[in-house]
Amino acid sequence: MATTRDDIPADDSAAAVERTVDNPSVDLHAHWKPRANPWLIAMTVALAAFMEVLDTSIANVALPHIAGNLGASTDEGTWVLTSYLVSNAIVLPLGGWASNLMGRKNFFLLCITIFTVSSFLCGIAPTLPILLLCRVLQGAGGGGLQPMAQAIMADSFDEKHRGQAFALYGLVAVLAPSIGPTLGGWITDSYSWRWIFYINIPVGILAYVLVTRMVDDPPWIIPHRKHLFNMDFMGLAFLSLAMGGMQIMLDKGEENDWFSSGFIRFFAVLFVGGLIALIVWELRQKNPLINLRLFKYKNFAISCFLMALVGGVLNASTVLQPQMLQSLLGYTATNAGEALTAGGLALVFVMPFAGWTTSKYPARYIAAVGFFFFALSYWYTTRQLTLDMSFFNASMLRVVQMLPIPFCFISITTAAYVGIPREQSNQVAGLINFVRNIGGSIFIAITGAAVTNQSMHHQALLQEKMTTLRIPYANALGGTTGLLNQSFGSSNGSVAAMASIYGELNRQAAMQAYVDVFKMLFWMSIGMILLAFLLSKNRPAGGNSDIAMH
């Protein structure tokens, strides 16, 4: 039956009416709505995504326990993280192909199943090699959860309310890494490291049941078996080489003195070569694994770059602060994790407001404001870091650092979708999450190396002042020697005094190094303010946008 203008649903846009007459299928796509309440769908898929994001950080504090229990070294234990991250990164961009093959809902359910089953297998793993194999499977299952959850949210809400939905997703993406170390430390100390994997089982089962009942595929996702043979296997191979090389290079670089090591140079070449081959190959494919042509949309390209920076500074600070508290202030893993918890809890109150602002104001203004407060928080951090910092001050630092995150995260995520065809939601979600994870990995490695290098720099500067010609040092050495003579005797007191002063020197040098790194994050945040204004100005209240292909 022919479509007439009387059959067309009301639309504020005359252009939309014309498109509907010319192509009735556009009307079907534009006005499709899920059967279930969108907010119930959002909470359902967010539950599965939360489980996966939590698992990226919950195992960090348990690594010494895992290595010791399985008879492995600490260095070997870090492969528990690396194996998961590499597998996760490889699967992230596969959502578009898998959705075309089996449907997005079925792919999401498959990922939940793989993640849940492999979590159980991780918990019962008797040896490190078996645990690493199970972590690879777990990372593969988890790699599809984040982008599919985000894509389902994007399609379940109209553009006007999409920012509020992404507030819920942002809460998952940011809150889970914040509470992960605390939860992981408490579980490991109170029970066993195996329970950090077992807790995924009931959550996974609940998520599976809810997704089965709540989620439906939109009409533009039409699965077909023919896509099985359209798989871009070469693209997948190049992606695997690039991501494996990058992750191993970043994880083991500092340990092996970076490019002075042939081992690191090999994986650096693997990363660069694989990345170049991936880009060249994907741009020539009709059905690429990663749709790099999306980067011709200016807003999407800028959003990806900004999201990589947001993921970088967020993950870097999440690693740096507990590391500093444990190494310099004597915190246990559990206490260090607890110091991060207040920042995560603050997000619960800020996220809804950030989502509301995204539906009222252009994304670039919200992102710029968020980056401004980002920079302000890191400037404040550099002023507060001291060796006698209290637990309260450490917690407040984390709160200040986390409050700007929702405004940056939600606005950038929302801007990435504006102007992109809805059929590309899976690809957009996969790439946005992909670059965020890559940014996190890169920044963790860079800031970790910077702390080491700056510590050595400040040690050298302070050692130059360790001479009896300087009155403060002479007084400190004399006073410390007098005190320690009573415990060690006059012959050993001076040696113990020198050791004590040198230990304090190292602590001060390390603290100054952390200050330097947070200064670096401050200046990066300043640059991100300027980059935010490169985003095209959208009109969120009307649901339309000035954003187009540039």
N, C-alpha and C positions, 0 to 999 in steps of 0.2 A: 504494500500500500504506500502511496507517495506521501511524503511528509509535507504538511502545509504550515504556514506561519501560525495558525491557530493551535497546532500541536506542540509548538515550541514552548518550553517552560519560560517563565518570566526571567529576564536577564537585563541588568542595567546597561549592558554594553551592546550597542547596535552592531558592532563588528562581530560580536559573538553570535547574534541572530543570523547574520549573513553566512557565517561559517557553518551554522547548523543546517541551513537550507541547502548549502552546497554539499555538505558531507554529514548526513544524519548520524553516523557513528561517533562524530565528535561530540554530539549532544549526549549520547549514551555515556561517554567517558567523562565529560565535564560535570554531569549531574549525578553520577553514581555515588551512592552513600552505603556504608556498611550496615548490615542488619542490626548488629549489637551497638550499644552506646559507645561512641568513640573513646570516651574516658575509661570505660571498662577494658576496651581493647588496649589502650595505652598502658594501663596498669598491668595487664596480663603480659604483654611483650616486654615491658620494663623489668618484670620479675626475672625473666630468663636472661635478659641482658645484664642485670645486676649480678646474677650468679656468676656469669662469665667474667665481668670486669673485676669482681671481688677476687677471683682466682688468680689474677695477674699480680696481685700484691700480697695476698694472704700467706703465700709460701716463702716470701723473702726472709722473714725472721726465723723460720724453721729450718733453714738450710744447714746450719751446723748440726742440728739434731738429726736431720735426715742423713747427712754424710756420715756422722758417727755411728748411727744405728745400722747403716748398710755397709759399713767398713770401707768408706771412700774418703778421700781427702776433701778439704774445703773447696779447692779449685775444681775438683770433679763434681762436687755438689752443685756448683753454679750452673752446670748443664741442665739441671732440673728447670731452671728459668729459661735458659737459652733455647732448649728444644721446644718448649711451649711457645715462645715468642716467634721463632722462625716458622713453625707450622701455622700459627695463628695469622701471621702476616701474609703467608702464601694463599690462604683460603679466603681472606677478606674480600678480594676483588672477584671471587667466583660466583657471587650471589646472582648476578644477572643471568649467566649461562645456566646455573642450576635451577633458577626460577622458570626459565623458558622450558627446561627439560621436564621438570616434575611439578611445577607450580610453586609459588613462594611459600604458601602455607605448609605444603608437604616438605619443602626444603628446611623450613624453620623447625618443623617437628623432627626431622631427621637429625638436625644439628643438636637439638635438645637431647635426643636419645643417645647419640654418640658421646656427647659431653657427660651425661649422667652415668652411662655404663663405664666409660673410661675413668671417671672419678672413682668409682668403686674399685676398678682394677688398679689404679694408682695406690689406693689405700691398702690393698693386700699384696702389693709388689714385694717380693722377697729379696730382690737384688737391685742394684742401681741400674744396670742395663735394661731390665724389665720395666723399671719405673720410668726411665727415659722414653722407652717405646710407648708406654701408656700416656705419657705427657704429650708426645707427638699426636696421638689420637685425640687427646683432650683438647689440644690447641686447634686441631682441625675442626672439631665439633664447635668449639667456641668461636672460631673465626667467622662463622656465618650468623651468629646470634646478634651481635651489635648492629651490623648494617641492615639486616632484615627487620630487626625491631624498629630501627629508625625509618626505614622505607614504609613499613606498615603504618607507623604513626603519620608519616607525611601524606599518605593516601587516604587515611581515615578522617583527616581534618581538612577543612577548606583553608585557603591561604591566610584568611583573616585570623583564624584561631590556631594556626600551626605553631606560632611562637610559644603559645601556652603549653601545647603538647610537648614541644622540645624542651620546655622547662623541666618536665618530668624526666625526660631522657637525660637531660643535663645533670639532674640530681643523681641519677644512676651512675653516669660516667665520671662524676667528680666525687660523690660521696663514698662509693665503693672503695676506691684506692685510699681514701682517708681512714676508713675504719678497718681496712684489711690488715695492716700491721698489728693493730691492737687486738683484733679478734684472733689473728694467727698466733700472736705471742701468748695470749691467754689460753687458747686451746692447747698449744704445745706444752706450756708450763703445767697446766692442770690435768691434761689427759695424755695425748700422744700426737705426734705430727700426723699420724694417719687420719685423724679425725678432721683435719683441715680439708681432706678430700671427701670423707664420708658425709659431711654436712650438705654437700651438693645433691645427694640422692633424694631426700624428701622434697627439696625445692624443685629439682628437675621433674619429679613425678607430678607435682602440683602444677607446674608450668605447662607440662604436656597436656594434662586434662583441660586446663583453662583455654589453651590455644585451640584445642580440638573443638571446643564448644563456641568460642567467641569470634575467631578470626576467619574471614573469607577472602579469597583472592578477588581483586577488581577485574572488570570485564576485559581490560587490555592485556592481562596476563593469561595467555592461552598456551598451556603446556603441550608439548608434542614430542614423541620419541625421536623424531628426525633430528632434534637438537643434540642428541647423543653423539651423532657423527659430525656435528658442527663444532665440536669442542676444539678450542684453539690450543692444541697440545704443545706446539712450539712456544707459544706465548707463556703457557704454564711452566715449561722447562726453563725459559729465560728468567721468568719471575722467581722461580725457586733458586736458581743460581745467584741472582742478584740479592735476594733477601737473605739467603743463607750466608753468603759472603759478607754482607753488611753487618748482620747481627753478630757473627763470630768475630769479625774485625773489631766491632765496638765493645763487645763483652770482654775480649781477651787482649785488647790493644794496650791498655795501661800495664797490665800484668807482664806483657812481653816487650815493653819499651817501644811500643808502636812500630814505626816503619824501619827501625833498626833490626827488626826480626823478620826473617824470611817467611815464617809462618803467617805473620800479619800481612806482609806484602802480597803473598799468594791470595789471601782472601780479599784484599783490597782490589787486586786485579780482577778477581772473580766478580766482585760487586760492580765495579765500573763497566767491565765488559758485558756482563749480563744485563745491566741497566740500559746501556746503549743499544744492544741487540734487541731488547724488549721494546724500546721506543720505536726503532726502525721497523721492526716486524709488525707491531700493532697498528701503526699508521697505514700499513699496506693491506690490512685484512678487512674483508667485508663484514665479518662477524668476529670482532676482536674480543679477547678475554677482558681487556680493560679498554673502555671506549675513550681513548685519549682525545678524540675530536670534541669532547665536552669542554676541553680547555679553550676552545675558540669562543666560548661564552666568557666575556671578560669578568663578570661577577663571580662565576664559578671558579675561575682560575685564581682570582685574588682571594676568594674565600678559602680555597685549599691551602694557599700559602700562609694565610693568617691562622688557619686551624693547626697547621704544623707547628707554628710558633707558640700558639696557646698550649697545645699538647706538650711542647718542649719545656716551656717554663713551668707548667704545672707539675709535670713528672719530675723535673730537676729539683724543684723545691720540696716535693714529696719525699725524695730520696735524701737530699742534703740535710734537711733539718733533723730527722731521727738519727742519721749518721753522726752529725755533730753532737747531739745530745748524748749519745752512747760513748763516743770516743773521747770527748773533752769534759763532759759534765758527769760521767759515771752512771748514766741512766741504764736500766735494764731494757731489753727489747720491748717488754710490756709497757713500761713507763714511757718510753719514747713514743710508742704507738698511741698511748693515752693522750700525750701532748698534742697529737694531731686531731684527736676526736672532736674537740670543741669547734675547730674550723669546719669539719664535716656537718656537725649539727647546725651550725649557723646557716648553712646552705638550705636547710629545710625551710627556713623562714624567708630567705632572699629569693629563691628560685621562682616561686609563684609571681612575685612582683616583677622580676626580670622578664618572665614570660608575658605578663600583661603589658609592659612597656614596649615589647617587640610588636605587639598587635596594634599599638597606638602611634609609634614614632618610627621614622626610617631607621633601618638596621645600621647604617654607617654611623649615625650619630650615637646610637646606643653603644656600638663597638668602641668608638673613640672615647666615650666617657668611661667605659669599662677599662680600657687600656690606660687611661689617665690615672685612675685609682689603682690599677695594677702597678704602675710606676711608683705611685705614692707609697704603696704598701712595701715595696722593696727598698725604697729610700728609708722608710721608717725602720725596716728590719736592720739595715746597716748601722743604724744609730743605737739599736737595742742589744745587739749581740755582744755579750760579755761572758767571762768565765764564771761570774757569780750570778748569772741570770737565774731567776726563780722559775719554778714549774708554772706558776700563773702567767708570768711574762712570756714564757715559751708558748703556752697555749694561746695567749692573746696575739702573738705574732702570727700564728697559723690562722686565726680568725680574720685578721686584717688581710692576709694574703689571699684568702679564699673568697671573701665577699665580692670582689670584682669579677670573679670567674663566670657566674651565671650570665652577666650582661654580655661578656665577650662570646661565650660559648653559644648561647641561644641565638644571638643576633647573627653571628657568622653562619651557623647552621641554617637558619631561616633564609639568609641571603643566598646561600648556595643553591637553593631549590627554585628561587624566583626566576622566571624566564626559561626554565628547562622543561621540556615536554614531560608529562607525567609518566610516560612509558619508560623514561630513563631514571625513575626514582631509585631502582635497585642499584644502578651504576653510581648515581650520586652518593647514595648512602655508603656504598662500599669504598669509594674513593675518599670521602670525607673522613671516615674512620681509619682508613689506611694511612693517610698522611698524618693524622693525629698520632697514631701509634709510632710511625716512623720518626716524627718530630720528637716524641718522648724518648725513643731509643738513642737518637743522636745527641740530644741535650744532656741526657744522663751521662753518656760517655764523655762529652766535652767538659761538663762542669766537674765531673769526678777527676779528670786529668788536670783541670785548672786548679782544683784544690791542692793536689799533690805538688804541682809546679810552683804555685804561689807560696805554699808552706816552705819549700826549699829556699825560695827567694827571701822570705822574711826571716828564716833561720840565719841565712848568711848576713843579713843586715844587723840582726840582733847580736850575733856572735862578734861582730866588729866592735861592739860596745862592751864586751865582756873582758875588760882589762882593769887592773887595779889602779890605773891612772884616772879612772872615772870614779868619782866619790860615791855615787849611788851603788855601783856594783861592789866597790870595796866594802862599803857598810853592810850590804846584804850578805856578802860572803863571810865577813867577820861575825855578824850576828848569827847566821845559820851554823857556822862552824862551832861557835860557842855552845849552841844548843845541842848539836849532835855529838860533841865531845863527851857529854854526860852519858850518852847511850853507847857510843862506839869506841870511846877512848880517844886520846889526843892523836894517836898515830893514824886512826881511820876517820876521824871526824871531818878533816878537811876534804878527804876524798868523797865522803858521803854528802858533804855540803855542795861540792861541785856537781855531783850527780843530781842532787835535788834542784839546784838552780838550772841545770841544763834541761831537766824534765819540764820545769816551769817555762823555760824559753821555748821548748817545742810546743807546748800547749798554747802559748801566746801567738807563736808564728802560725799555728794551724787556725786559730780563731781569726787572725787577720786575713788568712787565705779565704775563709768562708765569707768574711765581709767583702773581700774583693770580688768574689763570685756573685754575691747578691747585688753588688754595684753593677756588674756586667748585665744581670737580669734587669736592673733598673733602666739602663740605657737602651736595652733591647725593647723594653716596654714603651719607651719614648718614641722609638722608631715605629712601633706598631700603631701608635696614635695617628701618625701621618699616613701610614698605609691604609688605615680604615677609611679615609676620605677618598680613596681610589674606587671604593664601591659605588655603584650607581645608586641614585636616590630612588627608593621604592615608595609606593603609597600603600602602606599596610592597611589603613582603615577601609580603603575601597576594594582591597583584594586584587588590585591591578598594579602594574609596575611599569616604570620607565626602562626597566632592565631589558636589554636585548643582546643580540650578538654584535660584538664590536670587532 
